[in-house]
């Protein structure tokens, strides 16, 4: 064992650890009494874990959906179903009733306290009455107030009355569940109008948007349903609003289609100008400058419009009536457009480029602005393809 002076660093004398021995004394260690305790490690709450995996855990349709731990659900469900210590009678259409606890209902809904207080009898029992709502929906509603628990199939069956109850009694957690169920394929063309009217009454903006979008997509089928016919007799303002939305959506669709067609036209013009410059600068196939060696008919060309431009150019060079020929007029326009975009007219290989650029100065303001606008649109269409476009630029 190697010995050192007092106060120096001690380490085992084996060969591996000897590499890490220190010859200088370590700094003085602070007192552990003044070191604060480290904060606890971060941990997710149960609700945060649910949010990380979705709005609620995936379970079978035969078991209840839960937004709280299992033990809490069982406790509150037991209290709800057994009615131990209940002081409230929940009555549905004066035909059926079950027990509940006023303090739980009052805590779960800000609307409940006043209703419960105003319905108390001489014995101190409250009577909460529901009219025009199915008994099963009311039972599910009160159960949700206890434990946020519900059956999947029952929720799908009574989602509309539950949406109304959640809105009337201000229970946002239940409204979110109803919106989720409706947004997952529950709405169809037969019930979309009814759901739209109900969602607007209940301030369910997401469902209202989904319904309007469905009407716009399939207006022809939906406008022939019974729900639409009933709506037109009772709510003409909604009918007018939906028709206007369909017309506006159709106008936007046609405008987008026209923009795409114009963009395609401008890109075709750009590709034609690229091919024109390519032919006069490098030559292609069997046509090109006299001082260039042509590759022949079998050679592949990287310019998609080259073949078409070559055909029009051959006609243009041999035509004897260029002033009245439609094909020759197109070639003149293509060369004119090229001259608007060409930045090197003095050294450009395309014939008449410099002459046409000089002639443009003598054009009227209106005619010149027309060509400038066309050139700008062609350039913008080319730039819209981005820097990684497969099309090569022969104009630069």
PLY file of the C-alpha trace (Angstrom):
ply
format ascii 1.0
element vertex 396
property float x
property float y
property float z
element edge 395
property int vertex1
property int vertex2
end_header
0.00 0.00 0.00
1.51 3.36 -1.00
1.88 5.83 1.85
1.44 9.59 1.48
1.61 12.60 3.75
-1.37 13.49 5.91
-4.00 15.43 4.05
-3.10 14.05 0.59
-5.44 12.01 -1.66
-5.51 8.26 -0.90
-6.40 5.66 -3.51
-5.82 1.89 -3.97
-2.40 1.04 -5.36
-3.58 -1.27 -8.15
-2.47 -0.46 -11.72
-5.87 0.73 -13.05
-6.74 3.06 -10.21
-3.20 4.48 -10.08
-3.94 6.36 -13.31
-6.55 8.44 -11.48
-4.44 9.32 -8.39
-4.17 13.03 -7.62
-1.01 14.75 -6.46
-2.84 17.91 -5.30
-5.07 18.14 -2.26
-8.82 18.23 -2.98
-10.84 21.36 -2.19
-12.41 21.56 1.20
-15.82 19.86 1.31
-18.67 22.11 2.48
-20.69 21.16 5.49
-23.61 18.88 4.70
-25.74 20.71 7.24
-26.20 23.69 4.89
-27.04 21.70 1.74
-30.78 22.00 0.92
-32.82 18.91 0.26
-33.23 18.12 -3.46
-36.72 18.61 -4.92
-38.81 15.48 -5.47
-38.62 13.77 -8.85
-41.34 14.89 -11.28
-44.22 12.46 -11.58
-47.37 12.47 -13.68
-50.72 12.58 -12.01
-53.35 10.10 -13.00
-55.20 12.65 -15.14
-51.93 13.72 -16.84
-51.24 10.09 -17.72
-54.71 9.89 -19.25
-54.04 13.01 -21.29
-50.72 11.58 -22.51
-52.51 8.50 -23.87
-55.72 10.17 -24.99
-58.74 11.69 -23.35
-59.54 8.46 -21.50
-58.20 4.91 -21.21
-59.22 2.39 -23.85
-61.57 -0.17 -22.35
-64.15 -2.59 -23.62
-67.66 -1.41 -24.32
-69.03 -3.69 -21.60
-67.20 -1.88 -18.79
-67.71 1.73 -17.70
-65.42 4.47 -19.01
-63.48 6.23 -16.27
-61.81 9.61 -15.93
-60.80 8.93 -12.31
-59.04 6.01 -10.57
-60.91 2.75 -10.33
-61.25 2.83 -6.53
-62.86 6.26 -6.59
-65.30 5.18 -9.28
-66.34 2.14 -7.26
-66.83 4.21 -4.09
-68.94 6.90 -5.72
-70.87 4.41 -7.83
-71.71 2.46 -4.72
-72.90 5.61 -2.98
-75.02 6.57 -6.00
-76.61 3.15 -6.55
-77.31 2.37 -2.88
-78.47 5.88 -2.04
-77.19 5.71 1.52
-78.07 8.94 3.33
-79.85 10.36 0.27
-82.00 13.43 0.76
-83.16 14.15 -2.83
-85.74 12.51 -5.08
-84.94 12.69 -8.78
-88.25 12.48 -10.65
-88.60 11.90 -14.42
-91.91 12.86 -16.07
-93.72 12.15 -12.76
-93.54 8.43 -13.57
-90.23 7.23 -12.12
-87.76 8.41 -9.54
-84.54 7.47 -7.78
-82.50 8.79 -4.87
-79.56 11.20 -4.85
-77.56 13.42 -2.49
-78.20 17.16 -2.66
-74.71 18.16 -1.50
-73.07 16.11 -4.27
-75.39 17.49 -6.95
-74.83 21.04 -5.69
-71.05 20.58 -5.79
-71.09 19.10 -9.30
-73.31 21.71 -10.96
-73.57 25.44 -10.22
-77.21 25.36 -11.34
-78.30 22.73 -8.83
-78.18 24.59 -5.46
-80.99 27.00 -6.26
-83.17 24.26 -7.78
-82.64 21.96 -4.81
-83.25 24.67 -2.23
-86.45 25.79 -3.92
-87.88 22.26 -4.12
-87.46 21.16 -0.49
-90.51 19.80 1.33
-91.37 20.03 5.01
-89.10 17.09 5.82
-86.05 18.73 4.20
-86.05 16.44 1.18
-85.46 18.03 -2.24
-87.36 17.05 -5.39
-85.43 17.44 -8.65
-87.81 17.08 -11.62
-86.98 16.41 -15.29
-89.58 16.69 -18.03
-89.32 15.39 -21.62
-86.05 13.51 -21.06
-85.68 9.70 -21.11
-85.29 8.13 -17.69
-82.06 6.39 -18.77
-80.51 9.70 -19.84
-81.36 11.34 -16.51
-79.96 8.34 -14.63
-76.70 8.55 -16.66
-76.52 12.29 -16.05
-76.84 12.02 -12.26
-74.40 9.09 -12.21
-71.86 11.18 -14.17
-72.16 13.94 -11.57
-71.08 11.43 -8.93
-68.20 9.60 -10.62
-67.73 10.80 -14.23
-68.67 7.24 -15.13
-70.76 6.07 -18.06
-71.37 3.11 -20.33
-70.07 3.44 -23.88
-73.13 2.05 -25.63
-75.54 3.96 -23.42
-73.62 7.18 -24.08
-73.93 6.69 -27.84
-77.65 6.02 -27.46
-78.49 9.04 -25.30
-75.74 11.46 -26.34
-78.16 14.18 -27.55
-80.26 14.47 -24.36
-77.06 14.27 -22.34
-75.60 17.13 -24.39
-78.69 19.20 -23.55
-78.47 18.31 -19.85
-74.75 19.10 -19.70
-75.44 22.52 -21.18
-78.52 23.34 -19.09
-76.85 22.31 -15.82
-73.38 23.64 -16.78
-71.36 20.42 -16.63
-68.46 21.04 -19.07
-66.79 17.66 -18.48
-69.93 15.83 -19.67
-70.29 18.21 -22.62
-66.73 17.36 -23.71
-67.57 13.65 -23.63
-70.73 14.23 -25.69
-68.83 16.32 -28.25
-66.21 13.58 -28.56
-68.85 10.91 -29.15
-70.66 13.03 -31.76
-67.38 13.84 -33.51
-66.45 10.17 -33.90
-68.79 9.20 -36.71
-72.11 9.49 -34.87
-73.47 12.18 -37.21
-74.90 11.14 -40.59
-76.84 12.85 -43.38
-80.19 11.88 -41.83
-79.58 13.52 -38.43
-77.04 16.25 -39.30
-79.66 19.04 -39.41
-81.12 18.05 -36.04
-77.66 17.82 -34.50
-76.71 21.20 -35.99
-79.74 22.94 -34.48
-79.16 21.27 -31.12
-75.41 22.03 -31.09
-76.09 25.72 -31.68
-78.58 25.80 -28.82
-76.01 24.13 -26.57
-72.99 26.24 -27.65
-71.17 23.19 -29.04
-69.08 25.08 -31.62
-67.05 22.05 -32.71
-70.15 19.99 -33.55
-71.76 22.95 -35.30
-68.67 23.29 -37.51
-68.68 19.56 -38.29
-72.36 19.67 -39.27
-71.98 22.70 -41.53
-68.96 21.10 -43.21
-70.97 17.93 -43.81
-73.83 19.94 -45.35
-71.38 21.70 -47.68
-69.77 18.43 -48.78
-73.03 16.58 -49.45
-75.66 19.28 -49.92
-77.60 17.43 -52.62
-78.27 14.37 -50.46
-78.85 16.25 -47.20
-81.28 18.73 -48.77
-83.58 15.83 -49.68
-83.79 14.40 -46.14
-86.78 14.77 -43.84
-84.71 16.76 -41.34
-83.94 19.39 -43.97
-87.61 19.67 -44.99
-88.69 20.17 -41.37
-85.97 22.76 -40.85
-87.04 24.77 -43.90
-90.56 25.05 -42.48
-89.47 26.13 -39.01
-86.10 27.89 -39.40
-85.80 29.78 -42.68
-82.84 31.80 -41.40
-80.79 28.64 -40.88
-81.80 27.42 -44.33
-80.62 30.68 -45.90
-77.37 30.55 -43.95
-76.61 26.99 -45.07
-77.46 27.72 -48.71
-75.19 30.77 -48.65
-72.40 28.69 -47.08
-72.74 26.10 -49.86
-72.67 28.81 -52.55
-69.60 30.45 -51.00
-67.80 27.11 -50.69
-68.58 26.32 -54.31
-67.29 29.74 -55.39
-64.07 29.22 -53.42
-63.68 25.79 -55.00
-64.08 27.21 -58.51
-61.65 30.01 -57.70
-59.05 27.50 -56.50
-59.59 25.42 -59.63
-59.11 28.49 -61.83
-55.94 29.46 -59.97
-54.57 25.95 -60.47
-55.39 26.07 -64.18
-53.75 29.51 -64.54
-50.70 28.30 -62.66
-50.44 25.28 -64.94
-50.67 27.56 -67.99
-47.93 29.85 -66.66
-45.71 26.85 -65.95
-46.28 25.57 -69.48
-45.21 28.97 -70.84
-42.10 28.93 -68.70
-41.19 25.42 -69.86
-41.77 26.48 -73.49
-39.41 29.45 -73.04
-36.82 27.19 -71.43
-37.04 24.85 -74.41
-36.74 27.78 -76.84
-33.56 29.04 -75.16
-32.25 25.47 -74.99
-32.74 24.98 -78.73
-31.00 28.22 -79.70
-28.23 27.90 -77.11
-27.33 24.20 -77.15
-29.40 22.62 -79.87
-31.60 19.57 -79.46
-32.13 16.52 -81.62
-32.09 17.71 -85.22
-32.47 21.46 -84.67
-30.08 24.02 -83.23
-27.27 26.49 -83.97
-25.07 25.78 -86.96
-21.90 25.75 -84.88
-23.27 23.04 -82.52
-23.08 19.28 -83.10
-26.64 17.95 -82.93
-27.33 14.69 -81.09
-29.92 13.28 -83.49
-33.48 12.06 -83.07
-32.67 9.23 -80.66
-31.12 11.49 -78.00
-33.12 12.12 -74.84
-33.94 15.72 -73.91
-34.37 17.00 -70.36
-36.86 19.70 -71.38
-40.43 18.40 -71.48
-41.72 21.09 -73.87
-38.82 20.78 -76.31
-40.58 18.53 -78.83
-43.64 20.80 -79.09
-41.55 23.98 -79.38
-39.38 22.33 -82.02
-42.43 21.58 -84.17
-43.80 25.13 -83.92
-40.35 26.58 -84.55
-39.85 24.51 -87.70
-43.22 25.76 -88.96
-42.32 29.35 -88.03
-39.01 29.24 -89.93
-40.61 27.89 -93.09
-43.99 29.66 -93.06
-44.59 32.22 -95.82
-47.62 33.89 -94.21
-46.43 34.64 -90.68
-48.59 37.73 -90.35
-51.85 35.78 -90.54
-50.73 32.32 -89.31
-52.03 31.33 -85.84
-49.02 29.04 -85.19
-46.57 31.78 -86.11
-48.44 34.24 -83.91
-47.94 31.92 -80.93
-44.20 31.77 -81.63
-44.03 35.58 -81.86
-45.79 35.82 -78.49
-43.43 33.26 -76.95
-40.36 35.19 -78.13
-41.96 38.44 -76.91
-42.54 36.93 -73.47
-38.97 35.64 -73.42
-37.66 39.13 -74.16
-39.61 40.45 -71.15
-37.84 37.97 -68.86
-34.43 37.87 -70.51
-31.77 39.70 -68.54
-29.01 39.45 -71.16
-30.58 40.68 -74.38
-27.20 41.84 -75.81
-25.74 38.32 -75.69
-28.97 36.27 -75.97
-28.95 33.52 -78.59
-32.70 33.78 -79.23
-33.25 35.83 -82.40
-35.15 39.13 -82.20
-34.85 39.18 -78.39
-33.02 42.51 -78.37
-35.26 44.01 -81.09
-38.45 43.06 -79.26
-37.09 44.48 -76.02
-36.51 47.79 -77.83
-39.97 47.68 -79.36
-41.52 47.21 -75.93
-40.28 50.68 -74.99
-42.45 52.09 -77.79
-45.59 50.22 -76.69
-48.49 51.94 -75.03
-48.60 51.89 -71.24
-51.53 49.51 -71.30
-49.90 47.05 -73.70
-46.58 47.13 -71.87
-48.23 46.56 -68.46
-50.07 43.56 -69.92
-46.79 41.90 -70.94
-45.12 42.82 -67.65
-47.99 41.30 -65.69
-47.81 38.10 -67.74
-44.07 37.90 -67.16
-44.55 38.38 -63.40
-47.20 35.64 -63.25
-44.97 33.22 -65.17
-42.05 33.95 -62.82
-44.26 33.58 -59.73
-45.57 30.22 -60.96
-42.01 29.02 -61.44
-40.95 30.19 -57.98
-43.94 28.42 -56.42
-42.31 25.11 -57.31
-39.56 25.85 -54.79
-35.77 25.61 -55.06
-35.79 21.82 -55.40
-37.91 21.66 -58.55
-36.84 18.99 -61.02
-37.26 21.46 -63.88
-34.01 23.10 -64.93
-33.90 26.79 -65.78
-32.37 27.72 -69.11
-33.36 31.39 -68.83
-30.67 32.25 -66.32
0 1
1 2
2 3
3 4
4 5
5 6
6 7
7 8
8 9
9 10
10 11
11 12
12 13
13 14
14 15
15 16
16 17
17 18
18 19
19 20
20 21
21 22
22 23
23 24
24 25
25 26
26 27
27 28
28 29
29 30
30 31
31 32
32 33
33 34
34 35
35 36
36 37
37 38
38 39
39 40
40 41
41 42
42 43
43 44
44 45
45 46
46 47
47 48
48 49
49 50
50 51
51 52
52 53
53 54
54 55
55 56
56 57
57 58
58 59
59 60
60 61
61 62
62 63
63 64
64 65
65 66
66 67
67 68
68 69
69 70
70 71
71 72
72 73
73 74
74 75
75 76
76 77
77 78
78 79
79 80
80 81
81 82
82 83
83 84
84 85
85 86
86 87
87 88
88 89
89 90
90 91
91 92
92 93
93 94
94 95
95 96
96 97
97 98
98 99
99 100
100 101
101 102
102 103
103 104
104 105
105 106
106 107
107 108
108 109
109 110
110 111
111 112
112 113
113 114
114 115
115 116
116 117
117 118
118 119
119 120
120 121
121 122
122 123
123 124
124 125
125 126
126 127
127 128
128 129
129 130
130 131
131 132
132 133
133 134
134 135
135 136
136 137
137 138
138 139
139 140
140 141
141 142
142 143
143 144
144 145
145 146
146 147
147 148
148 149
149 150
150 151
151 152
152 153
153 154
154 155
155 156
156 157
157 158
158 159
159 160
160 161
161 162
162 163
163 164
164 165
165 166
166 167
167 168
168 169
169 170
170 171
171 172
172 173
173 174
174 175
175 176
176 177
177 178
178 179
179 180
180 181
181 182
182 183
183 184
184 185
185 186
186 187
187 188
188 189
189 190
190 191
191 192
192 193
193 194
194 195
195 196
196 197
197 198
198 199
199 200
200 201
201 202
202 203
203 204
204 205
205 206
206 207
207 208
208 209
209 210
210 211
211 212
212 213
213 214
214 215
215 216
216 217
217 218
218 219
219 220
220 221
221 222
222 223
223 224
224 225
225 226
226 227
227 228
228 229
229 230
230 231
231 232
232 233
233 234
234 235
235 236
236 237
237 238
238 239
239 240
240 241
241 242
242 243
243 244
244 245
245 246
246 247
247 248
248 249
249 250
250 251
251 252
252 253
253 254
254 255
255 256
256 257
257 258
258 259
259 260
260 261
261 262
262 263
263 264
264 265
265 266
266 267
267 268
268 269
269 270
270 271
271 272
272 273
273 274
274 275
275 276
276 277
277 278
278 279
279 280
280 281
281 282
282 283
283 284
284 285
285 286
286 287
287 288
288 289
289 290
290 291
291 292
292 293
293 294
294 295
295 296
296 297
297 298
298 299
299 300
300 301
301 302
302 303
303 304
304 305
305 306
306 307
307 308
308 309
309 310
310 311
311 312
312 313
313 314
314 315
315 316
316 317
317 318
318 319
319 320
320 321
321 322
322 323
323 324
324 325
325 326
326 327
327 328
328 329
329 330
330 331
331 332
332 333
333 334
334 335
335 336
336 337
337 338
338 339
339 340
340 341
341 342
342 343
343 344
344 345
345 346
346 347
347 348
348 349
349 350
350 351
351 352
352 353
353 354
354 355
355 356
356 357
357 358
358 359
359 360
360 361
361 362
362 363
363 364
364 365
365 366
366 367
367 368
368 369
369 370
370 371
371 372
372 373
373 374
374 375
375 376
376 377
377 378
378 379
379 380
380 381
381 382
382 383
383 384
384 385
385 386
386 387
387 388
388 389
389 390
390 391
391 392
392 393
393 394
394 395
